[in-house]
């Protein structure tokens, strides 16, 4: 049985029960995830129970029965939710994240919780307490992070869709590395309630699927105002799926000079040039645009992200919930050893950096200045979108690095200079498969003005109607 996208799944659902389809995906997880390590927790009993409930309705409609996995930073009621950290390794979430609740209401079937970089801090998925997830195209390569497990599960056909979070590229990078589609919507479009925080003003909840058309259906369920999240936007949600006409004739697509001038491998450059040419053949008008403050985006991001992480993770102290050290001598020892033993190295580095940046005069010298830079970057996008409707650029400058390269010679692979600005400004962005280099997928990034996910998805859909990169599958996972 070949089921890789929603069209194939909907066709199968007409003749096959949700229970049988759920068992199909659970069997795939059992067969393949020993190698890939894409899931931290498999929710087999929960999934089967949800599937039976779908079947009990008679003729399910919409996406009822959809097999999905959730990044392990999305709280899922009654299910272990670890954020890939020893600190939360025994935490059973008492409530659902809003995105999870909306998908559950639509009848989605939760197959499991996906592997990730600890507390979403990383770009390779090797920073997980549960071990690294592996790229299905080449198992000795990283899948990207922090939402790497979600991307792997979709790319290998272990699920049809997955939730993810994106703080500086953590949906788009793994989507690019794994050859699937991933979208980060506008900040506030999808509720962050129940999403374990990394950096609250930068975290965006989004989704992965094989295609932009599939992402449009899933995002339509997830999006919308939520009174439990004060940053949730009170704006109507378009019917993204119905707006996909695949027509981009006359759409003005900007080519950011800074994004294309930055170093990238020859294979990635060739694939992106071909993808941009394809957009032009589809009727789009290409215009060079200037984003002058791109060069300082990464520095501002790291100041803000570390500062917010330091504040958000202060709650994990070994007292109320989470990991607690054995036999603490006193309260100070409880705090010190619980945090030292419960957090991984990367998380501790960011907490220390963030605490330093918020201390004394450094708050004004670093944090406040980073916020000013953030505003300048948002203005760059405002000015660019006065000239164009969308922006196009490579998602990442190189294909996925080898697992044994991470932390050594992988600087180019982990360069997020093209993904970070969208998080600082809060604009929507996605990555779609755009070719291969050295046998590994390459991603094309498209960016849109605030709350214009419909145009963004339609441009990606037009590109995918004219190409077959999103239909390619890694060998060994049939």
C-alpha positions as CSV (number, residue, x, y, z in Angstrom):
1,X,0.0,0.0,0.0
2,X,1.5,3.3,-1.1
3,X,0.1,6.2,0.9
4,X,2.3,9.3,0.9
5,X,-0.1,12.3,0.6
6,X,-3.6,13.3,1.5
7,X,-5.0,12.5,-2.0
8,X,-3.8,8.9,-1.8
9,X,-5.0,8.6,1.8
10,X,-8.4,10.1,1.0
11,X,-8.8,7.6,-1.8
12,X,-7.8,4.7,0.5
13,X,-10.2,5.9,3.2
14,X,-13.2,5.4,0.9
15,X,-12.6,1.6,0.9
16,X,-10.5,1.1,4.1
17,X,-11.4,1.8,7.7
18,X,-9.5,4.4,9.7
19,X,-8.5,1.6,12.0
20,X,-6.9,-0.4,9.2
21,X,-5.1,2.7,7.9
22,X,-3.8,3.6,11.4
23,X,-2.5,0.0,11.8
24,X,-0.7,0.4,8.4
25,X,1.2,3.5,9.7
26,X,1.9,1.9,13.1
27,X,3.4,-1.1,11.3
28,X,5.6,1.2,9.2
29,X,6.8,2.9,12.4
30,X,7.6,-0.5,13.9
31,X,9.5,-1.5,10.8
32,X,11.5,1.6,10.0
33,X,11.9,3.8,13.1
34,X,14.5,1.6,14.8
35,X,16.9,3.1,12.2
36,X,15.4,6.6,11.9
37,X,14.7,7.3,15.6
38,X,12.1,9.9,14.5
39,X,9.7,9.3,17.4
40,X,10.3,9.6,21.1
41,X,7.0,8.1,22.1
42,X,4.7,5.9,20.0
43,X,1.0,6.3,21.0
44,X,-0.3,3.1,19.6
45,X,-3.2,2.5,22.0
46,X,-4.3,6.1,21.8
47,X,-4.1,6.1,18.0
48,X,-6.2,2.9,17.7
49,X,-8.8,4.3,20.1
50,X,-9.0,7.5,18.0
51,X,-9.3,5.5,14.8
52,X,-12.1,3.4,16.2
53,X,-13.9,6.6,17.2
54,X,-13.6,7.9,13.7
55,X,-15.0,4.7,12.3
56,X,-17.9,4.8,14.7
57,X,-19.1,8.0,13.1
58,X,-20.1,6.1,9.9
59,X,-18.8,8.1,7.0
60,X,-15.9,10.3,8.2
61,X,-15.5,13.7,6.5
62,X,-12.7,16.2,6.2
63,X,-9.4,14.9,7.6
64,X,-11.0,12.6,10.2
65,X,-8.6,9.7,10.7
66,X,-5.5,11.6,9.5
67,X,-2.4,9.9,10.8
68,X,-0.2,12.6,12.3
69,X,2.7,13.0,14.7
70,X,3.4,15.9,17.0
71,X,6.7,17.5,17.8
72,X,7.5,16.5,21.4
73,X,7.3,20.2,22.5
74,X,3.5,20.2,21.9
75,X,1.7,19.2,25.1
76,X,-0.5,16.1,24.5
77,X,-2.9,15.2,27.3
78,X,-2.1,12.0,29.0
79,X,1.0,11.4,26.8
80,X,4.6,11.8,27.8
81,X,5.8,15.2,26.5
82,X,9.6,15.5,27.0
83,X,10.8,18.3,24.8
84,X,13.6,15.8,24.1
85,X,15.1,16.7,27.5
86,X,16.0,14.7,30.6
87,X,14.4,17.5,32.5
88,X,10.9,16.5,31.3
89,X,11.6,12.8,30.6
90,X,8.8,11.7,32.9
91,X,6.3,14.6,32.3
92,X,2.8,13.6,31.4
93,X,1.0,16.6,29.9
94,X,-2.3,17.3,31.7
95,X,-3.8,19.2,28.7
96,X,-3.5,19.5,25.0
97,X,-1.7,22.3,23.1
98,X,-4.3,24.3,21.2
99,X,-2.9,23.1,17.9
100,X,-3.2,19.5,19.0
101,X,-6.7,20.0,20.3
102,X,-7.9,21.5,17.0
103,X,-6.4,18.6,15.1
104,X,-8.0,16.1,17.5
105,X,-11.4,17.8,17.1
106,X,-11.0,17.4,13.3
107,X,-10.5,13.7,13.9
108,X,-6.7,13.4,13.5
109,X,-5.1,10.3,14.8
110,X,-2.0,10.9,16.9
111,X,0.6,8.2,16.1
112,X,3.4,9.5,18.4
113,X,5.6,12.3,19.6
114,X,8.5,13.3,17.3
115,X,12.1,13.6,18.2
116,X,13.7,17.1,18.3
117,X,16.6,19.1,19.6
118,X,16.3,19.6,23.3
119,X,13.8,22.4,24.1
120,X,14.0,23.2,20.4
121,X,17.5,24.5,20.7
122,X,19.5,23.3,17.8
123,X,19.7,22.8,14.0
124,X,20.7,19.2,13.6
125,X,18.5,17.1,16.0
126,X,21.6,15.6,17.6
127,X,20.9,17.5,20.8
128,X,18.1,15.2,21.9
129,X,18.3,13.3,25.2
130,X,16.9,10.4,23.2
131,X,19.6,10.3,20.6
132,X,19.7,11.8,17.1
133,X,17.0,11.3,14.4
134,X,18.4,10.3,11.1
135,X,17.8,11.6,7.6
136,X,15.9,9.0,5.5
137,X,17.7,10.0,2.4
138,X,21.1,9.1,4.0
139,X,20.9,7.7,7.5
140,X,24.4,9.0,8.4
141,X,23.2,12.6,7.8
142,X,21.3,14.9,10.0
143,X,17.6,15.7,9.3
144,X,18.0,19.2,10.5
145,X,16.5,20.7,13.6
146,X,14.9,21.4,15.8
147,X,11.8,19.7,14.3
148,X,13.9,17.0,12.7
149,X,11.9,14.0,13.9
150,X,8.6,15.5,12.5
151,X,10.3,16.0,9.1
152,X,11.8,12.5,9.1
153,X,8.4,10.8,9.9
154,X,6.7,12.6,7.0
155,X,9.6,12.0,4.5
156,X,9.8,8.3,5.3
157,X,6.1,7.8,5.1
158,X,5.6,7.0,8.9
159,X,2.9,9.7,9.0
160,X,1.1,11.9,6.5
161,X,1.6,15.1,8.5
162,X,3.4,16.5,11.5
163,X,3.4,19.6,13.7
164,X,6.5,21.5,14.2
165,X,7.8,24.8,15.7
166,X,10.1,27.3,14.1
167,X,12.2,29.8,16.2
168,X,14.9,30.5,13.7
169,X,14.3,28.1,10.9
170,X,13.3,24.9,12.7
171,X,10.5,23.9,10.4
172,X,12.0,25.1,7.1
173,X,15.5,23.7,7.6
174,X,14.4,20.1,8.3
175,X,11.8,20.4,5.5
176,X,14.6,21.3,3.1
177,X,17.0,18.6,4.4
178,X,14.3,15.9,4.2
179,X,12.7,16.8,0.9
180,X,9.2,17.7,2.1
181,X,7.1,20.9,2.5
182,X,7.1,22.8,5.8
183,X,5.4,26.1,6.6
184,X,5.9,28.6,9.4
185,X,2.9,30.9,9.4
186,X,2.7,34.5,10.6
187,X,3.4,35.0,14.3
188,X,0.0,34.8,16.0
189,X,-1.7,32.9,13.2
190,X,-1.5,29.6,15.1
191,X,-1.8,29.5,18.9
192,X,1.3,28.8,21.0
193,X,-0.8,27.7,23.9
194,X,0.7,24.4,25.1
195,X,3.8,24.7,23.0
196,X,6.8,24.3,25.4
197,X,8.6,27.6,25.0
198,X,12.0,28.2,23.7
199,X,11.9,32.0,22.9
200,X,8.3,33.2,23.1
201,X,8.5,36.1,20.8
202,X,10.2,34.0,18.1
203,X,8.4,30.6,18.4
204,X,6.0,29.9,15.6
205,X,3.8,26.8,15.4
206,X,3.4,25.2,12.0
207,X,3.3,22.0,10.1
208,X,4.9,19.5,7.6
209,X,3.4,17.5,4.8
210,X,4.5,16.2,1.4
211,X,3.1,19.2,-0.5
212,X,1.8,22.7,-0.2
213,X,-1.7,21.5,-1.0
214,X,-1.5,19.1,2.0
215,X,-0.1,21.8,4.3
216,X,-2.9,24.2,3.3
217,X,-5.5,21.7,4.6
218,X,-3.7,21.1,7.8
219,X,-2.8,24.7,8.5
220,X,-6.5,25.6,7.9
221,X,-7.4,23.4,10.9
222,X,-4.6,24.7,13.2
223,X,-4.9,28.4,12.5
224,X,-7.2,30.9,14.3
225,X,-7.6,33.1,17.3
226,X,-7.2,31.5,20.7
227,X,-8.3,33.3,23.9
228,X,-5.7,31.3,25.9
229,X,-2.9,32.9,23.9
230,X,-2.7,36.7,24.2
231,X,-0.4,36.9,21.2
232,X,-2.9,35.0,19.0
233,X,-4.2,37.2,16.2
234,X,-7.9,38.1,15.9
235,X,-8.1,37.8,12.2
236,X,-10.2,35.6,10.0
237,X,-8.6,32.5,8.6
238,X,-9.0,32.0,4.8
239,X,-9.8,28.6,3.3
240,X,-6.3,28.0,2.2
241,X,-7.1,24.8,0.3
242,X,-9.9,26.4,-1.7
243,X,-7.7,29.3,-2.7
244,X,-5.1,27.0,-4.4
245,X,-5.7,27.7,-8.1
246,X,-2.0,27.3,-9.1
247,X,-2.0,30.6,-11.0
248,X,0.9,32.9,-10.3
249,X,0.9,34.9,-13.6
250,X,1.8,38.5,-12.8
251,X,2.9,37.7,-9.2
252,X,6.0,39.8,-8.4
253,X,8.7,37.7,-6.7
254,X,11.6,39.4,-5.1
255,X,15.1,38.0,-5.1
256,X,16.8,39.2,-2.0
257,X,20.4,40.3,-3.0
258,X,21.8,39.4,0.4
259,X,20.3,35.9,0.5
260,X,21.7,35.1,-2.9
261,X,25.1,36.7,-2.3
262,X,25.8,34.7,0.9
263,X,28.0,31.6,0.5
264,X,26.2,28.5,-0.7
265,X,27.4,25.3,-2.3
266,X,27.4,25.0,-6.1
267,X,24.8,22.3,-6.1
268,X,22.4,24.3,-4.0
269,X,22.9,27.4,-6.2
270,X,22.2,25.4,-9.4
271,X,19.0,24.0,-7.9
272,X,17.8,27.4,-6.7
273,X,18.6,29.1,-10.0
274,X,16.5,26.4,-11.8
275,X,13.6,26.8,-9.3
276,X,13.5,30.6,-9.7
277,X,13.6,30.1,-13.5
278,X,10.6,27.8,-13.2
279,X,8.6,30.4,-11.2
280,X,9.4,32.9,-14.0
281,X,8.2,30.4,-16.6
282,X,4.9,30.1,-14.7
283,X,4.3,33.8,-15.2
284,X,5.9,35.4,-12.2
285,X,7.9,38.6,-12.6
286,X,11.4,38.5,-10.9
287,X,12.6,41.6,-9.2
288,X,15.9,42.1,-7.3
289,X,15.2,43.5,-3.8
290,X,17.5,44.8,-1.0
291,X,17.3,43.7,2.6
292,X,20.1,45.8,4.0
293,X,20.1,44.6,7.6
294,X,20.2,40.9,6.9
295,X,23.9,40.8,8.0
296,X,23.1,41.6,11.6
297,X,20.0,39.5,11.9
298,X,21.8,36.4,13.3
299,X,23.5,38.4,16.0
300,X,20.2,40.1,17.1
301,X,18.5,36.7,17.0
302,X,21.0,35.0,19.3
303,X,20.8,37.8,21.8
304,X,17.0,37.7,21.9
305,X,16.6,33.9,21.7
306,X,19.1,33.3,24.5
307,X,17.6,36.0,26.7
308,X,14.1,34.6,26.3
309,X,15.3,31.0,26.8
310,X,17.0,32.0,30.0
311,X,13.7,33.4,31.3
312,X,11.5,30.6,30.0
313,X,13.6,27.8,31.4
314,X,14.0,29.3,34.9
315,X,10.8,27.4,35.9
316,X,12.6,24.1,35.7
317,X,14.1,24.0,39.1
318,X,13.5,20.4,40.4
319,X,10.7,21.5,42.8
320,X,7.3,21.5,41.0
321,X,7.8,19.1,38.1
322,X,10.4,17.7,35.9
323,X,13.7,16.1,36.8
324,X,14.9,16.2,40.4
325,X,18.4,15.2,41.5
326,X,18.8,12.4,44.1
327,X,19.2,13.2,47.8
328,X,19.7,16.9,47.6
329,X,21.6,18.3,50.7
330,X,19.7,21.6,50.8
331,X,17.6,23.9,48.5
332,X,20.6,25.3,46.7
333,X,21.9,21.8,46.0
334,X,18.5,20.8,44.7
335,X,18.4,23.7,42.3
336,X,22.0,23.4,41.1
337,X,22.2,19.6,40.6
338,X,18.7,19.3,39.2
339,X,19.4,21.9,36.5
340,X,22.9,20.7,35.8
341,X,21.9,17.1,35.5
342,X,18.5,17.7,33.8
343,X,19.6,20.1,31.0
344,X,21.9,19.2,28.1
345,X,25.0,21.1,27.1
346,X,23.4,23.3,24.4
347,X,20.6,24.3,26.7
348,X,22.9,25.2,29.5
349,X,25.1,27.3,27.1
350,X,22.0,29.3,26.0
351,X,20.7,29.7,29.6
352,X,24.1,31.0,30.7
353,X,24.4,33.4,27.7
354,X,20.9,34.7,28.1
355,X,21.4,35.3,31.9
356,X,24.6,37.2,31.1
357,X,22.9,39.3,28.4
358,X,20.1,40.3,30.8
359,X,22.4,41.2,33.7
360,X,23.3,44.8,34.7
361,X,24.1,47.2,31.9
362,X,24.2,44.5,29.3
363,X,20.4,44.6,29.1
364,X,20.6,48.1,27.5
365,X,23.8,47.4,25.6
366,X,22.7,44.1,24.0
367,X,19.1,43.2,24.5
368,X,17.6,46.6,23.8
369,X,19.8,47.1,20.8
370,X,18.9,43.7,19.5
371,X,15.2,44.7,19.7
372,X,16.0,47.8,17.7
373,X,17.7,45.7,15.0
374,X,14.7,43.5,15.0
375,X,12.5,46.5,14.1
376,X,15.0,47.5,11.3
377,X,14.7,44.0,9.8
378,X,10.9,44.2,9.9
379,X,11.1,47.5,8.1
380,X,13.3,46.0,5.4
381,X,10.5,43.5,4.7
382,X,7.9,46.2,4.8
383,X,9.8,48.2,2.1
384,X,10.5,45.0,0.1
385,X,6.8,44.0,0.1
386,X,5.9,47.5,-1.3
387,X,7.7,46.4,-4.5
388,X,6.9,42.6,-4.6
389,X,4.3,40.1,-3.5
390,X,6.7,37.3,-2.4
391,X,10.3,36.7,-1.9
392,X,12.3,33.6,-3.1
393,X,15.6,32.3,-1.8
394,X,17.4,29.1,-0.8
395,X,16.2,27.7,2.5
396,X,19.7,26.6,3.5
397,X,23.1,27.2,1.8
398,X,24.1,23.5,1.8
399,X,22.5,20.1,2.0
400,X,22.3,18.1,5.2
401,X,25.7,17.5,6.9
402,X,26.9,14.2,8.2
403,X,26.2,13.3,11.8
404,X,29.9,13.1,12.5
405,X,30.4,16.6,11.1
406,X,28.1,18.4,13.5
407,X,30.0,20.7,15.8
408,X,33.1,20.4,13.7
409,X,33.1,21.4,10.0
410,X,29.4,22.0,9.5
411,X,29.3,25.8,9.8
412,X,28.0,26.3,6.3
413,X,25.4,23.6,6.7
414,X,24.0,25.1,9.9
415,X,23.9,28.7,8.5
416,X,20.5,30.1,9.3
417,X,21.1,33.6,8.0
418,X,18.3,33.2,5.4
419,X,15.7,31.8,7.8
420,X,16.2,33.9,11.0
421,X,15.0,37.2,9.6
422,X,11.5,35.9,9.0
423,X,11.2,34.9,12.7
424,X,12.5,38.3,13.8
425,X,9.8,40.0,11.7
426,X,7.1,37.4,12.2
427,X,6.3,37.0,8.5
428,X,5.1,33.7,7.0
429,X,7.6,31.5,5.2
430,X,7.8,28.0,3.8
431,X,10.3,25.6,2.3
432,X,9.5,23.3,-0.7
433,X,11.6,20.6,-2.3
434,X,13.5,22.1,-5.3
435,X,16.0,19.5,-6.4
436,X,19.0,17.5,-5.2
437,X,22.7,18.1,-4.7
438,X,25.0,15.2,-4.0
439,X,22.0,12.9,-3.6
440,X,20.4,15.0,-0.9
441,X,17.4,17.3,-1.1
442,X,17.6,21.1,-1.6
443,X,14.8,23.5,-0.4
444,X,13.4,26.6,-2.0
445,X,12.2,29.2,0.6
446,X,9.3,31.5,-0.2
447,X,8.4,34.4,2.1
448,X,5.2,36.5,2.1
449,X,3.8,39.6,3.9
450,X,2.2,39.2,7.3
451,X,-0.9,37.0,7.2
452,X,-0.6,36.3,3.5
453,X,-0.2,32.5,3.8
454,X,-2.8,32.0,1.1
455,X,-0.6,33.6,-1.6
456,X,2.5,31.9,-0.2
457,X,0.8,28.4,-0.4
458,X,-0.6,29.1,-3.8
459,X,2.9,30.0,-5.2
460,X,4.3,26.8,-3.7
461,X,1.4,24.8,-5.1
462,X,2.0,26.3,-8.6
463,X,5.7,25.3,-8.4
464,X,4.8,21.8,-7.3
465,X,2.3,21.4,-10.1
466,X,5.1,22.1,-12.5
467,X,7.8,20.0,-10.8
468,X,8.0,16.5,-9.2
469,X,10.6,17.1,-6.5
470,X,8.0,16.8,-3.8
471,X,7.0,13.4,-5.2
472,X,10.5,11.9,-4.8
473,X,10.9,9.4,-2.0
474,X,13.9,8.1,-0.2
475,X,14.8,4.5,-1.1
476,X,14.2,1.7,1.4
477,X,10.9,3.1,2.8
478,X,8.4,1.7,0.4
